[in-house]
Amino acid sequence: MDVLVEDKIICEIKAMDLINPIWVAQVLSHLKLTNKRLGYLINFNVINIGQGIKRFVL
């Protein structure tokens, strides 16, 4: 886990060309193990940052 925001939101930060499915599984695993409900996978290697944000809710 890269960042935990106010003990509520898990953020996984990347700067890669393509999103690897392992990172999605990693965010979901972190959510389950910490009993958090909200997580983000954020990829900064995109032209529009809105395209680089994936939201996960359990």
C-alpha angles and dihedrals in degrees: 000000000000102000134011111197116208090331089288113076127054117208125191110195123206139166104197137127095240133027110245114219088226089068090055089052089047093055091047091049091051090051093051095044094049097038091236121146104206130056138163133204106203122191114191095188095088134097094233113037090210088069091053098057122091119183125208126192126183 
